[in-house]
Structures are given as structure tokens and as C-alpha cells.
Amino acid sequence: LAKTTQPISMDSYEGQEVNITCSHNNIATNDYITWYQQFPSQGPRFIIQGYKTKVTNEVASLFIPADRKSSTLSLPRVSLSDTAVYYCLVGAGNNNDMRFGAGTRLTVKP
Amino acid sequence: NAGVTQTPKFQVLKTGQSMTLQCAQDMNHEYMSWYRQDPGMGLRLIHYSVGAGITDQGEVPNGYNVSRSTTEDFPLRLLSAAPSQTSVYFCASSYGAALAKNIQYFGAGTRLSVL
């Protein structure tokens, strides 16, 4: 399983763009990169997934460089409600065992 | 659409008691799993199932048993509760077992305290 490294915490202010980078140096050729968001007292929920280059949905963008050894989750114009823990997961298409790390605790301030 | 339903939401046990945490999904998902989350930490995988009749161990399986007799249900059993099992437990399901390609849907969690 590819190991991931994320910052423990980040602070931001409302209206700013937030970029959370995840390092996964030993990512395998068939591994995908998936991000989840977890609010207090709730289960995680899927945000975005990608394999290479850039993926964008209504919530976030995911940037993956050519070497795929890192990825960056970008949240545009955050609000107080984006305060949550964000998890980066890396795994192969046939992997039944996905592991969550400690995640990045994002705090958005007014 | 209920999604993933966990019961109970809260539970207090005494050391040595047994109990079953229930998890049900109505999305006809093949894959189901149980995680525990301790304060300030990420989720750790306890057990998972890739289909009815098939279960396997995750990262922290000791002290927990599971079974998967139907596609919809995946109960987690604590045979003899210990204070170290005080945690929040999350159940999740996914359409396919290839988790890297399939979104996991999580329940609201069960907060368990073992005294």
C-alpha cells in the first residue's frame, strides 16, 4: 500500500483558496488518488478522485503532476462550513484494503 | 434512499459485556467495511467483506468478529468488551471491491464507551 503524508493542520480565512498537498512517493502504476472530507461527528464523505493531470468537480479540483508522487486538493473560496478533516488515500484498482491516515485538519476562520 | 444505516448511535458497556453493532445498506453494494476512529486520529480498518459469505481482516481486527450472511447487512460483534475498544465506529459500503475506483459511503457512526 502506498504511504501518504499530509500536513497535520492548516488555517485559512473565508473566501481564500486552500491547497492541501499529499505526498505519495511510492505510488504504483495502477494506483488512484482519492480525497475524503470528514466533519465532526460524521462519517467521511467522498470529495474527488483522480489518476493523472487535473480533475475538477463542483466541490474541488485535484492536481496531479506527471510523476504522480504528490497530489494537491484545491478548495476554491472556502467558507466556515469547509472546516473539516481532509484525507488523502492512494490505492490500486484491485485493492480491497484502503487505509486512512491522520488527515489534514482545515480550520476556516471568519 | 437511506444509504448506510448504523445502530445504535450511542452505547455504553461494562468491561466484559458483549454487543453487536449493526450496519445495513440499501444500495446493493458488494463491499462493506468497519472502521474505528479514536480521538484526533484517522480511521483504522477493522474488518471488511467483498460480498456475502466473504470476510477478511483489516488493520486492527483483534477483539472483533464479523459475518456477512446477506448483501445488505454487516454486523460487528464485540465478544468481551474492553476499555481499549472505546471509540467511534463507522461502517462503510462501496459498489465494488476495487476501492480505488469506487466511492465508499459511510454511516453516521456509533459512539461506544466501555467502562
Interface residues (C-beta under 8 A of the other chain):
Chain A: D31 Y32 T34 Y36 S41 Q42 G43 P44 R45 F46 Q49 V85 Y87 V90 G91 A92 G93 N94 N95 N96 D97 M98 R99 F100 G101 A102 G103
Chain B: V4 Y31 Y35 G40 M41 G42 L43 R44 L45 Y48 V50 D56 G58 E59 F90 A92 A97 A98 L99 A100 K101 I103 Q104 Y105 F106 G107 A108 G109
